[in-house]
Amino acid sequence: MDYILTTSGLTKTYGKHNAADQISINVRQGDIYGLIGRNGAGKTTLLKMISGLAAPSSGDFTLFGFKGKEKAQVMHRIGTLIEAPGIYPDLSAAENLRLKCIAMGVRDKTVIPKILETVGLADTGKKRAGKFSLGMKQRLGIALALIGEPDLVILDEPINGLDPQGIVEIRETIEKLNKEQGITFIISSHILEELSKIATNYAIIHNGALVQELTREELLQKCSERIELKTDDTAKACTVLEKMGIHEYKVVDNDTIQIFERLQDGGDITMKLAENGVKTLGISVRNEALEDYYLNLTGGNSNA
Ligand code: ATP
């Protein structure tokens, strides 16, 4: 598998507290990798370690095939927006980017208008960044992260506090960069619903630990609307379903089948099963919303 980042038991301890606890995640080239967790779950800590802004207490990670001290030579391939973007409020968007170019030794200043265009700030002219809306500041933050042509861009809560329009703009910017320039993204958020509109892969983090790593398909399947059918003979039940022309189903354990089509036909299904000598032990339509799924995994509704 073509991973550009794999972390292995990555841990950061502050005092006696593991802010990140043995986290192992895998990010492939081209992923939009969503890191989801409540406030204080350890997302920023993990992202800081990956970006080289915090040293791990234990564990390591492999970045573009390099690990240990060797990673230093590929760190420049990461662009980051972690916590507040380092924006000079008295300078325009272009001037902010120019300073970043100087800091990073990027001589080709023609990248500045291109990046401003990409993030939708081409028309801001001399307007001082301090006067930007929150969404514009976030987009300028992303623009700053793009200086130096990174292959991997790490964005910590890029949609936090944005209005719906601002969220859409950030999402479109990320999708464009991912599709057109092949940039891999790691994005953190505490709102799964928002991440789900864009991320191709997910890591769910809770209390510093990785709870689950899954693909978009796996997540959608877990949360999709379905009939949950329990019978006394799964094999025979599958034969009956096939005969009924139902093929979109999955056997999940010894007595449970999930059916993803003809959700209104529960009555017909139990009748046909009975006709074929299969006893229905339970049948229900389930539709776990994404947010509920995530809350269940991370233990309830409170955000404490
Ligand atoms: P948020 O979105 O609120 O920042 P998060 O998931 O990014 O949440 P972290 O910022 O990584 O969480 O924090 C994880 C835990 O580590 C928290 O309990 C936090 O208080 C603690 N922590 C983070 N940085 C430090 C630090 N420099 N010193 C001590 N404790 C820290």
py3Dmol code that shows the C-alpha trace and the ligand (Angstrom):
import py3Dmol

protein = """\
ATOM      1  CA  MET A   1       0.000   0.000   0.000  1.00  0.00           C
ATOM      2  CA  ASP A   2       1.210   3.465  -0.919  1.00  0.00           C
ATOM      3  CA  TYR A   3       1.283   5.185   2.470  1.00  0.00           C
ATOM      4  CA  ILE A   4       2.934   8.569   2.750  1.00  0.00           C
ATOM      5  CA  LEU A   5       2.470   8.646   6.514  1.00  0.00           C
ATOM      6  CA  THR A   6       2.226   5.827   9.023  1.00  0.00           C
ATOM      7  CA  THR A   7       2.420   6.494  12.725  1.00  0.00           C
ATOM      8  CA  SER A   8       3.318   3.736  15.088  1.00  0.00           C
ATOM      9  CA  GLY A   9       2.409   3.966  18.773  1.00  0.00           C
ATOM     10  CA  LEU A  10       2.783   7.739  18.714  1.00  0.00           C
ATOM     11  CA  THR A  11       2.500   9.044  22.272  1.00  0.00           C
ATOM     12  CA  LYS A  12       2.828  12.474  23.851  1.00  0.00           C
ATOM     13  CA  THR A  13       2.814  12.754  27.615  1.00  0.00           C
ATOM     14  CA  TYR A  14       2.302  16.011  29.488  1.00  0.00           C
ATOM     15  CA  GLY A  15       3.050  15.410  33.163  1.00  0.00           C
ATOM     16  CA  LYS A  16       1.272  12.137  33.874  1.00  0.00           C
ATOM     17  CA  HIS A  17      -1.330  12.618  31.157  1.00  0.00           C
ATOM     18  CA  ASN A  18      -1.083  11.017  27.721  1.00  0.00           C
ATOM     19  CA  ALA A  19      -2.479  13.695  25.412  1.00  0.00           C
ATOM     20  CA  ALA A  20      -1.859  11.236  22.567  1.00  0.00           C
ATOM     21  CA  ASP A  21      -1.704   7.596  23.548  1.00  0.00           C
ATOM     22  CA  GLN A  22      -0.170   4.965  21.251  1.00  0.00           C
ATOM     23  CA  ILE A  23      -1.736   6.296  18.076  1.00  0.00           C
ATOM     24  CA  SER A  24      -1.155   4.334  14.887  1.00  0.00           C
ATOM     25  CA  ILE A  25      -2.714   5.733  11.717  1.00  0.00           C
ATOM     26  CA  ASN A  26      -2.058   5.250   8.010  1.00  0.00           C
ATOM     27  CA  VAL A  27      -2.427   7.949   5.391  1.00  0.00           C
ATOM     28  CA  ARG A  28      -2.186   7.203   1.671  1.00  0.00           C
ATOM     29  CA  GLN A  29      -1.114   9.511  -1.128  1.00  0.00           C
ATOM     30  CA  GLY A  30      -4.233  11.396  -2.298  1.00  0.00           C
ATOM     31  CA  ASP A  31      -6.281  10.848   0.857  1.00  0.00           C
ATOM     32  CA  ILE A  32      -8.322  13.516   2.527  1.00  0.00           C
ATOM     33  CA  TYR A  33      -7.821  12.038   5.937  1.00  0.00           C
ATOM     34  CA  GLY A  34     -10.229  13.189   8.629  1.00  0.00           C
ATOM     35  CA  LEU A  35      -9.151  13.200  12.236  1.00  0.00           C
ATOM     36  CA  ILE A  36     -12.257  13.361  14.340  1.00  0.00           C
ATOM     37  CA  GLY A  37     -12.515  13.792  18.091  1.00  0.00           C
ATOM     38  CA  ARG A  38     -14.055  16.032  20.706  1.00  0.00           C
ATOM     39  CA  ASN A  39     -12.310  19.042  22.164  1.00  0.00           C
ATOM     40  CA  GLY A  40      -9.296  17.824  24.085  1.00  0.00           C
ATOM     41  CA  ALA A  41      -9.262  14.392  22.386  1.00  0.00           C
ATOM     42  CA  GLY A  42      -5.647  14.834  21.327  1.00  0.00           C
ATOM     43  CA  LYS A  43      -6.013  15.851  17.668  1.00  0.00           C
ATOM     44  CA  THR A  44      -3.807  18.933  17.841  1.00  0.00           C
ATOM     45  CA  THR A  45      -1.182  17.042  19.816  1.00  0.00           C
ATOM     46  CA  LEU A  46      -1.050  14.314  17.167  1.00  0.00           C
ATOM     47  CA  LEU A  47      -0.904  16.836  14.315  1.00  0.00           C
ATOM     48  CA  LYS A  48       1.867  18.769  16.028  1.00  0.00           C
ATOM     49  CA  MET A  49       3.966  15.617  16.345  1.00  0.00           C
ATOM     50  CA  ILE A  50       3.422  14.720  12.694  1.00  0.00           C
ATOM     51  CA  SER A  51       4.349  18.257  11.655  1.00  0.00           C
ATOM     52  CA  GLY A  52       7.526  18.280  13.700  1.00  0.00           C
ATOM     53  CA  LEU A  53       6.198  20.976  16.057  1.00  0.00           C
ATOM     54  CA  ALA A  54       6.219  18.660  19.105  1.00  0.00           C
ATOM     55  CA  ALA A  55       8.552  15.778  19.891  1.00  0.00           C
ATOM     56  CA  PRO A  56       6.851  12.427  20.590  1.00  0.00           C
ATOM     57  CA  SER A  57       7.366  11.000  24.098  1.00  0.00           C
ATOM     58  CA  SER A  58       7.439   7.574  22.482  1.00  0.00           C
ATOM     59  CA  GLY A  59       6.576   5.937  19.180  1.00  0.00           C
ATOM     60  CA  ASP A  60       7.628   7.118  15.758  1.00  0.00           C
ATOM     61  CA  PHE A  61       6.225   7.787  12.343  1.00  0.00           C
ATOM     62  CA  THR A  62       7.301   7.214   8.778  1.00  0.00           C
ATOM     63  CA  LEU A  63       6.904  10.167   6.432  1.00  0.00           C
ATOM     64  CA  PHE A  64       7.374   9.747   2.676  1.00  0.00           C
ATOM     65  CA  GLY A  65       9.337   6.587   3.460  1.00  0.00           C
ATOM     66  CA  PHE A  66      11.664   8.224   6.008  1.00  0.00           C
ATOM     67  CA  LYS A  67      11.640   7.604   9.731  1.00  0.00           C
ATOM     68  CA  GLY A  68      13.614   8.524  12.840  1.00  0.00           C
ATOM     69  CA  LYS A  69      15.982  11.452  12.337  1.00  0.00           C
ATOM     70  CA  GLU A  70      15.946  10.891   8.569  1.00  0.00           C
ATOM     71  CA  LYS A  71      12.509  12.502   8.463  1.00  0.00           C
ATOM     72  CA  ALA A  72      14.070  15.943   8.798  1.00  0.00           C
ATOM     73  CA  GLN A  73      14.881  15.902   5.077  1.00  0.00           C
ATOM     74  CA  VAL A  74      11.212  15.563   4.056  1.00  0.00           C
ATOM     75  CA  MET A  75       9.590  17.827   6.647  1.00  0.00           C
ATOM     76  CA  HIS A  76       9.522  20.665   4.097  1.00  0.00           C
ATOM     77  CA  ARG A  77       7.021  18.606   2.080  1.00  0.00           C
ATOM     78  CA  ILE A  78       4.401  19.277   4.771  1.00  0.00           C
ATOM     79  CA  GLY A  79       2.343  22.481   4.914  1.00  0.00           C
ATOM     80  CA  THR A  80       0.516  23.178   8.153  1.00  0.00           C
ATOM     81  CA  LEU A  81      -2.257  25.278   9.561  1.00  0.00           C
ATOM     82  CA  ILE A  82      -2.305  24.374  13.235  1.00  0.00           C
ATOM     83  CA  GLU A  83      -4.159  26.497  15.773  1.00  0.00           C
ATOM     84  CA  ALA A  84      -4.406  30.176  14.719  1.00  0.00           C
ATOM     85  CA  PRO A  85      -2.805  30.934  11.347  1.00  0.00           C
ATOM     86  CA  GLY A  86       0.257  33.152  11.773  1.00  0.00           C
ATOM     87  CA  ILE A  87      -1.171  36.133   9.944  1.00  0.00           C
ATOM     88  CA  TYR A  88       0.181  39.677  10.112  1.00  0.00           C
ATOM     89  CA  PRO A  89      -3.002  41.760  10.483  1.00  0.00           C
ATOM     90  CA  ASP A  90      -1.535  44.972   9.047  1.00  0.00           C
ATOM     91  CA  LEU A  91      -0.424  43.297   5.830  1.00  0.00           C
ATOM     92  CA  SER A  92      -2.474  42.296   2.791  1.00  0.00           C
ATOM     93  CA  ALA A  93      -2.956  38.656   1.793  1.00  0.00           C
ATOM     94  CA  ALA A  94      -0.237  38.931  -0.875  1.00  0.00           C
ATOM     95  CA  GLU A  95       2.186  40.598   1.557  1.00  0.00           C
ATOM     96  CA  ASN A  96       1.577  37.859   4.103  1.00  0.00           C
ATOM     97  CA  LEU A  97       2.397  35.254   1.462  1.00  0.00           C
ATOM     98  CA  ARG A  98       5.479  37.195   0.386  1.00  0.00           C
ATOM     99  CA  LEU A  99       6.847  37.084   3.930  1.00  0.00           C
ATOM    100  CA  LYS A 100       6.230  33.342   4.110  1.00  0.00           C
ATOM    101  CA  CYS A 101       8.055  32.902   0.781  1.00  0.00           C
ATOM    102  CA  ILE A 102      11.051  34.754   2.206  1.00  0.00           C
ATOM    103  CA  ALA A 103      10.961  32.674   5.407  1.00  0.00           C
ATOM    104  CA  MET A 104      10.865  29.460   3.390  1.00  0.00           C
ATOM    105  CA  GLY A 105      13.429  30.527   0.819  1.00  0.00           C
ATOM    106  CA  VAL A 106      10.913  30.418  -2.042  1.00  0.00           C
ATOM    107  CA  ARG A 107      12.272  32.754  -4.713  1.00  0.00           C
ATOM    108  CA  ASP A 108       9.600  32.365  -7.356  1.00  0.00           C
ATOM    109  CA  LYS A 109       7.082  35.005  -6.275  1.00  0.00           C
ATOM    110  CA  THR A 110       4.756  34.166  -9.193  1.00  0.00           C
ATOM    111  CA  VAL A 111       3.327  31.474  -6.924  1.00  0.00           C
ATOM    112  CA  ILE A 112       1.643  34.184  -4.833  1.00  0.00           C
ATOM    113  CA  PRO A 113      -1.128  35.229  -7.259  1.00  0.00           C
ATOM    114  CA  LYS A 114      -1.659  31.569  -8.194  1.00  0.00           C
ATOM    115  CA  ILE A 115      -2.159  30.550  -4.591  1.00  0.00           C
ATOM    116  CA  LEU A 116      -4.415  33.535  -3.898  1.00  0.00           C
ATOM    117  CA  GLU A 117      -6.514  32.516  -6.890  1.00  0.00           C
ATOM    118  CA  THR A 118      -6.706  28.915  -5.664  1.00  0.00           C
ATOM    119  CA  VAL A 119      -7.979  29.883  -2.226  1.00  0.00           C
ATOM    120  CA  GLY A 120     -10.354  32.524  -3.589  1.00  0.00           C
ATOM    121  CA  LEU A 121      -8.526  35.590  -2.257  1.00  0.00           C
ATOM    122  CA  ALA A 122      -7.359  36.994  -5.601  1.00  0.00           C
ATOM    123  CA  ASP A 123      -9.599  40.050  -5.330  1.00  0.00           C
ATOM    124  CA  THR A 124      -8.592  41.191  -1.858  1.00  0.00           C
ATOM    125  CA  GLY A 125      -5.985  43.661  -3.169  1.00  0.00           C
ATOM    126  CA  LYS A 126      -4.551  45.909  -0.467  1.00  0.00           C
ATOM    127  CA  LYS A 127      -7.156  45.022   2.136  1.00  0.00           C
ATOM    128  CA  ARG A 128      -5.442  44.345   5.435  1.00  0.00           C
ATOM    129  CA  ALA A 129      -5.731  40.740   6.642  1.00  0.00           C
ATOM    130  CA  GLY A 130      -6.847  42.017  10.050  1.00  0.00           C
ATOM    131  CA  LYS A 131     -10.049  43.190   8.350  1.00  0.00           C
ATOM    132  CA  PHE A 132     -10.757  39.779   6.783  1.00  0.00           C
ATOM    133  CA  SER A 133     -13.727  37.657   7.819  1.00  0.00           C
ATOM    134  CA  LEU A 134     -12.928  34.485   9.761  1.00  0.00           C
ATOM    135  CA  GLY A 135     -13.443  32.421   6.591  1.00  0.00           C
ATOM    136  CA  MET A 136     -11.041  34.624   4.638  1.00  0.00           C
ATOM    137  CA  LYS A 137      -8.475  34.348   7.432  1.00  0.00           C
ATOM    138  CA  GLN A 138      -8.770  30.567   7.327  1.00  0.00           C
ATOM    139  CA  ARG A 139      -8.297  30.613   3.560  1.00  0.00           C
ATOM    140  CA  LEU A 140      -5.259  32.833   3.983  1.00  0.00           C
ATOM    141  CA  GLY A 141      -4.016  30.293   6.532  1.00  0.00           C
ATOM    142  CA  ILE A 142      -4.401  27.555   3.938  1.00  0.00           C
ATOM    143  CA  ALA A 143      -2.651  29.776   1.368  1.00  0.00           C
ATOM    144  CA  LEU A 144       0.287  30.178   3.767  1.00  0.00           C
ATOM    145  CA  ALA A 145       0.406  26.388   4.211  1.00  0.00           C
ATOM    146  CA  LEU A 146       0.623  26.014   0.417  1.00  0.00           C
ATOM    147  CA  ILE A 147       3.840  28.012   0.045  1.00  0.00           C
ATOM    148  CA  GLY A 148       6.678  25.648  -0.830  1.00  0.00           C
ATOM    149  CA  GLU A 149       4.454  23.259  -2.838  1.00  0.00           C
ATOM    150  CA  PRO A 150       3.777  20.763  -0.053  1.00  0.00           C
ATOM    151  CA  ASP A 151       2.645  17.230  -0.885  1.00  0.00           C
ATOM    152  CA  LEU A 152       0.862  16.891   2.449  1.00  0.00           C
ATOM    153  CA  VAL A 153      -1.170  19.673   4.037  1.00  0.00           C
ATOM    154  CA  ILE A 154      -2.244  19.416   7.660  1.00  0.00           C
ATOM    155  CA  LEU A 155      -5.176  21.587   8.729  1.00  0.00           C
ATOM    156  CA  ASP A 156      -6.257  21.680  12.367  1.00  0.00           C
ATOM    157  CA  GLU A 157      -9.976  22.486  12.676  1.00  0.00           C
ATOM    158  CA  PRO A 158     -10.053  24.589   9.484  1.00  0.00           C
ATOM    159  CA  ILE A 159     -13.837  25.001   9.633  1.00  0.00           C
ATOM    160  CA  ASN A 160     -14.122  25.801  13.315  1.00  0.00           C
ATOM    161  CA  GLY A 161     -16.313  28.848  13.879  1.00  0.00           C
ATOM    162  CA  LEU A 162     -17.136  29.366  10.199  1.00  0.00           C
ATOM    163  CA  ASP A 163     -20.615  30.093   8.898  1.00  0.00           C
ATOM    164  CA  PRO A 164     -22.166  27.601   6.427  1.00  0.00           C
ATOM    165  CA  GLN A 165     -20.960  29.594   3.413  1.00  0.00           C
ATOM    166  CA  GLY A 166     -17.428  29.752   4.836  1.00  0.00           C
ATOM    167  CA  ILE A 167     -17.484  25.980   5.413  1.00  0.00           C
ATOM    168  CA  VAL A 168     -18.500  25.332   1.801  1.00  0.00           C
ATOM    169  CA  GLU A 169     -15.695  27.575   0.516  1.00  0.00           C
ATOM    170  CA  ILE A 170     -13.044  25.819   2.590  1.00  0.00           C
ATOM    171  CA  ARG A 171     -14.370  22.434   1.507  1.00  0.00           C
ATOM    172  CA  GLU A 172     -14.286  23.416  -2.169  1.00  0.00           C
ATOM    173  CA  THR A 173     -10.755  24.778  -1.830  1.00  0.00           C
ATOM    174  CA  ILE A 174      -9.536  21.543  -0.255  1.00  0.00           C
ATOM    175  CA  GLU A 175     -11.293  19.386  -2.858  1.00  0.00           C
ATOM    176  CA  LYS A 176      -9.822  21.432  -5.697  1.00  0.00           C
ATOM    177  CA  LEU A 177      -6.271  21.179  -4.336  1.00  0.00           C
ATOM    178  CA  ASN A 178      -6.704  17.472  -3.751  1.00  0.00           C
ATOM    179  CA  LYS A 179      -8.074  16.748  -7.235  1.00  0.00           C
ATOM    180  CA  GLU A 180      -6.079  19.183  -9.347  1.00  0.00           C
ATOM    181  CA  GLN A 181      -2.732  19.134  -7.560  1.00  0.00           C
ATOM    182  CA  GLY A 182      -2.907  15.723  -5.901  1.00  0.00           C
ATOM    183  CA  ILE A 183      -2.237  17.210  -2.477  1.00  0.00           C
ATOM    184  CA  THR A 184      -2.913  14.845   0.419  1.00  0.00           C
ATOM    185  CA  PHE A 185      -4.749  16.401   3.360  1.00  0.00           C
ATOM    186  CA  ILE A 186      -5.088  15.589   7.026  1.00  0.00           C
ATOM    187  CA  ILE A 187      -7.925  17.631   8.516  1.00  0.00           C
ATOM    188  CA  SER A 188      -9.120  17.594  12.087  1.00  0.00           C
ATOM    189  CA  SER A 189     -12.584  18.456  13.278  1.00  0.00           C
ATOM    190  CA  HIS A 190     -14.941  17.755  16.147  1.00  0.00           C
ATOM    191  CA  ILE A 191     -17.901  17.672  13.727  1.00  0.00           C
ATOM    192  CA  LEU A 192     -18.083  14.360  11.887  1.00  0.00           C
ATOM    193  CA  GLU A 193     -21.023  15.503   9.776  1.00  0.00           C
ATOM    194  CA  GLU A 194     -18.853  18.216   8.220  1.00  0.00           C
ATOM    195  CA  LEU A 195     -15.815  16.013   7.713  1.00  0.00           C
ATOM    196  CA  SER A 196     -17.997  13.336   6.130  1.00  0.00           C
ATOM    197  CA  LYS A 197     -18.727  15.635   3.194  1.00  0.00           C
ATOM    198  CA  ILE A 198     -15.113  15.644   2.182  1.00  0.00           C
ATOM    199  CA  ALA A 199     -12.911  13.045   3.906  1.00  0.00           C
ATOM    200  CA  THR A 200     -11.994   9.789   2.195  1.00  0.00           C
ATOM    201  CA  ASN A 201     -10.663   8.197   5.395  1.00  0.00           C
ATOM    202  CA  TYR A 202     -11.214   8.707   9.081  1.00  0.00           C
ATOM    203  CA  ALA A 203      -9.498   8.227  12.393  1.00  0.00           C
ATOM    204  CA  ILE A 204     -11.710   8.608  15.426  1.00  0.00           C
ATOM    205  CA  ILE A 205      -9.738   9.759  18.456  1.00  0.00           C
ATOM    206  CA  HIS A 206     -11.015   9.761  22.029  1.00  0.00           C
ATOM    207  CA  ASN A 207      -9.148  10.488  25.255  1.00  0.00           C
ATOM    208  CA  GLY A 208      -5.862  10.536  23.372  1.00  0.00           C
ATOM    209  CA  ALA A 209      -6.359   7.079  21.841  1.00  0.00           C
ATOM    210  CA  LEU A 210      -7.380   5.876  18.390  1.00  0.00           C
ATOM    211  CA  VAL A 211     -10.842   4.337  18.629  1.00  0.00           C
ATOM    212  CA  GLN A 212     -11.257   3.421  14.992  1.00  0.00           C
ATOM    213  CA  GLU A 213      -9.659   3.985  11.606  1.00  0.00           C
ATOM    214  CA  LEU A 214     -11.966   3.487   8.643  1.00  0.00           C
ATOM    215  CA  THR A 215     -12.609   4.396   5.035  1.00  0.00           C
ATOM    216  CA  ARG A 216     -15.489   6.563   3.849  1.00  0.00           C
ATOM    217  CA  GLU A 217     -17.210   3.458   2.445  1.00  0.00           C
ATOM    218  CA  GLU A 218     -16.916   1.653   5.775  1.00  0.00           C
ATOM    219  CA  LEU A 219     -18.283   4.654   7.633  1.00  0.00           C
ATOM    220  CA  LEU A 220     -21.211   5.137   5.273  1.00  0.00           C
ATOM    221  CA  GLN A 221     -22.037   1.471   5.454  1.00  0.00           C
ATOM    222  CA  LYS A 222     -22.075   1.602   9.229  1.00  0.00           C
ATOM    223  CA  CYS A 223     -24.403   4.588   9.153  1.00  0.00           C
ATOM    224  CA  SER A 224     -26.549   3.807   6.130  1.00  0.00           C
ATOM    225  CA  GLU A 225     -30.231   3.105   6.309  1.00  0.00           C
ATOM    226  CA  ARG A 226     -30.850  -0.618   6.453  1.00  0.00           C
ATOM    227  CA  ILE A 227     -33.068  -3.430   7.614  1.00  0.00           C
ATOM    228  CA  GLU A 228     -31.519  -5.324  10.478  1.00  0.00           C
ATOM    229  CA  LEU A 229     -32.855  -8.883  10.214  1.00  0.00           C
ATOM    230  CA  LYS A 230     -32.311 -11.644  12.766  1.00  0.00           C
ATOM    231  CA  THR A 231     -33.329 -15.210  11.865  1.00  0.00           C
ATOM    232  CA  ASP A 232     -32.743 -18.761  13.084  1.00  0.00           C
ATOM    233  CA  ASP A 233     -31.139 -19.802   9.776  1.00  0.00           C
ATOM    234  CA  THR A 234     -28.943 -17.192   8.089  1.00  0.00           C
ATOM    235  CA  ALA A 235     -27.878 -19.336   5.138  1.00  0.00           C
ATOM    236  CA  LYS A 236     -31.436 -20.219   4.218  1.00  0.00           C
ATOM    237  CA  ALA A 237     -32.558 -16.626   4.787  1.00  0.00           C
ATOM    238  CA  CYS A 238     -29.961 -15.474   2.231  1.00  0.00           C
ATOM    239  CA  THR A 239     -31.341 -17.947  -0.316  1.00  0.00           C
ATOM    240  CA  VAL A 240     -34.837 -16.561   0.265  1.00  0.00           C
ATOM    241  CA  LEU A 241     -33.599 -12.977  -0.145  1.00  0.00           C
ATOM    242  CA  GLU A 242     -31.855 -13.891  -3.410  1.00  0.00           C
ATOM    243  CA  LYS A 243     -35.053 -15.507  -4.684  1.00  0.00           C
ATOM    244  CA  MET A 244     -36.894 -12.293  -3.845  1.00  0.00           C
ATOM    245  CA  GLY A 245     -34.373 -10.393  -6.005  1.00  0.00           C
ATOM    246  CA  ILE A 246     -32.680  -8.794  -2.971  1.00  0.00           C
ATOM    247  CA  HIS A 247     -28.913  -8.721  -3.470  1.00  0.00           C
ATOM    248  CA  GLU A 248     -27.814  -5.663  -1.479  1.00  0.00           C
ATOM    249  CA  TYR A 249     -27.315  -7.342   1.875  1.00  0.00           C
ATOM    250  CA  LYS A 250     -24.542  -8.343   4.208  1.00  0.00           C
ATOM    251  CA  VAL A 251     -24.302 -11.123   6.767  1.00  0.00           C
ATOM    252  CA  VAL A 252     -22.832  -9.481   9.866  1.00  0.00           C
ATOM    253  CA  ASP A 253     -22.843 -12.356  12.350  1.00  0.00           C
ATOM    254  CA  ASN A 254     -24.356 -15.800  12.966  1.00  0.00           C
ATOM    255  CA  ASP A 255     -27.933 -14.601  13.078  1.00  0.00           C
ATOM    256  CA  THR A 256     -27.933 -11.060  11.675  1.00  0.00           C
ATOM    257  CA  ILE A 257     -28.290  -9.857   8.092  1.00  0.00           C
ATOM    258  CA  GLN A 258     -28.254  -6.207   7.064  1.00  0.00           C
ATOM    259  CA  ILE A 259     -30.370  -5.413   3.993  1.00  0.00           C
ATOM    260  CA  PHE A 260     -29.710  -2.146   2.169  1.00  0.00           C
ATOM    261  CA  GLU A 261     -32.551  -2.140  -0.378  1.00  0.00           C
ATOM    262  CA  ARG A 262     -36.346  -2.384  -0.363  1.00  0.00           C
ATOM    263  CA  LEU A 263     -36.479  -0.966   3.132  1.00  0.00           C
ATOM    264  CA  GLN A 264     -40.301  -0.791   2.988  1.00  0.00           C
ATOM    265  CA  ASP A 265     -40.631  -4.520   2.322  1.00  0.00           C
ATOM    266  CA  GLY A 266     -40.010  -5.836   5.842  1.00  0.00           C
ATOM    267  CA  GLY A 267     -43.460  -7.455   5.946  1.00  0.00           C
ATOM    268  CA  ASP A 268     -42.939  -9.291   2.631  1.00  0.00           C
ATOM    269  CA  ILE A 269     -39.510 -10.477   3.725  1.00  0.00           C
ATOM    270  CA  THR A 270     -40.734 -12.018   6.999  1.00  0.00           C
ATOM    271  CA  MET A 271     -43.666 -13.636   5.171  1.00  0.00           C
ATOM    272  CA  LYS A 272     -41.418 -15.214   2.533  1.00  0.00           C
ATOM    273  CA  LEU A 273     -38.991 -16.366   5.218  1.00  0.00           C
ATOM    274  CA  ALA A 274     -41.845 -18.020   7.141  1.00  0.00           C
ATOM    275  CA  GLU A 275     -43.099 -19.716   3.951  1.00  0.00           C
ATOM    276  CA  ASN A 276     -39.621 -21.202   3.582  1.00  0.00           C
ATOM    277  CA  GLY A 277     -39.423 -22.383   7.177  1.00  0.00           C
ATOM    278  CA  VAL A 278     -37.110 -19.593   8.422  1.00  0.00           C
ATOM    279  CA  LYS A 279     -38.120 -18.020  11.703  1.00  0.00           C
ATOM    280  CA  THR A 280     -37.702 -14.234  12.037  1.00  0.00           C
ATOM    281  CA  LEU A 281     -36.293 -13.434  15.477  1.00  0.00           C
ATOM    282  CA  GLY A 282     -36.269  -9.686  14.918  1.00  0.00           C
ATOM    283  CA  ILE A 283     -36.566  -7.118  12.169  1.00  0.00           C
ATOM    284  CA  SER A 284     -36.082  -3.346  12.317  1.00  0.00           C
ATOM    285  CA  VAL A 285     -35.113  -0.472  10.075  1.00  0.00           C
ATOM    286  CA  ARG A 286     -31.963   1.210  11.370  1.00  0.00           C
ATOM    287  CA  ASN A 287     -30.594   4.546  10.366  1.00  0.00           C
ATOM    288  CA  GLU A 288     -27.811   5.670  12.598  1.00  0.00           C
ATOM    289  CA  ALA A 289     -26.871   9.232  11.809  1.00  0.00           C
ATOM    290  CA  LEU A 290     -23.156   9.869  11.447  1.00  0.00           C
ATOM    291  CA  GLU A 291     -23.041  12.033  14.526  1.00  0.00           C
ATOM    292  CA  ASP A 292     -24.845   9.369  16.608  1.00  0.00           C
ATOM    293  CA  TYR A 293     -22.415   6.741  15.428  1.00  0.00           C
ATOM    294  CA  TYR A 294     -19.509   8.898  16.496  1.00  0.00           C
ATOM    295  CA  LEU A 295     -21.113   9.803  19.825  1.00  0.00           C
ATOM    296  CA  ASN A 296     -21.771   6.131  20.551  1.00  0.00           C
ATOM    297  CA  LEU A 297     -18.137   5.320  19.909  1.00  0.00           C
ATOM    298  CA  THR A 298     -16.907   8.148  22.082  1.00  0.00           C
ATOM    299  CA  GLY A 299     -19.355   7.577  24.900  1.00  0.00           C
ATOM    300  CA  GLY A 300     -22.449   9.751  24.887  1.00  0.00           C
ATOM    301  CA  ASN A 301     -23.587  13.235  24.213  1.00  0.00           C
ATOM    302  CA  SER A 302     -21.645  15.479  26.547  1.00  0.00           C
ATOM    303  CA  ASN A 303     -18.667  17.321  25.185  1.00  0.00           C
ATOM    304  CA  ALA A 304     -16.867  17.482  28.497  1.00  0.00           C
TER     305      ALA A 304
END
"""
ligand_1 = """\
31
ATP
P -8.940 20.987 20.856
O -9.699 20.997 19.571
O -9.736 21.451 22.028
O -7.578 21.616 20.759
P -7.643 18.456 20.635
O -8.291 17.183 20.300
O -6.845 19.105 19.586
O -8.721 19.442 21.175
P -5.256 18.636 22.222
O -5.123 20.105 22.050
O -4.339 17.762 21.466
O -6.751 18.179 21.914
O -5.150 18.313 23.775
C -5.220 17.003 24.306
C -4.990 17.036 25.780
O -3.639 17.407 26.065
C -5.842 18.067 26.518
O -6.233 17.493 27.758
C -4.920 19.231 26.710
O -5.271 19.945 27.860
C -3.570 18.549 26.877
N -2.458 19.378 26.403
C -2.260 19.803 25.136
N -1.133 20.535 25.031
C -0.593 20.583 26.283
C 0.581 21.180 26.835
N 1.444 21.890 26.078
N 0.810 21.007 28.162
C -0.033 20.289 28.922
N -1.152 19.691 28.475
C -1.440 19.832 27.165
"""
view = py3Dmol.view(width=600, height=400)
view.addModel(protein, "pdb")
view.setStyle({"model": 0}, {"cartoon": {"style": "trace"}})
view.addModel(ligand_1, "xyz")
view.setStyle({"model": 1}, {"stick": {}})
view.zoomTo()
view.show()
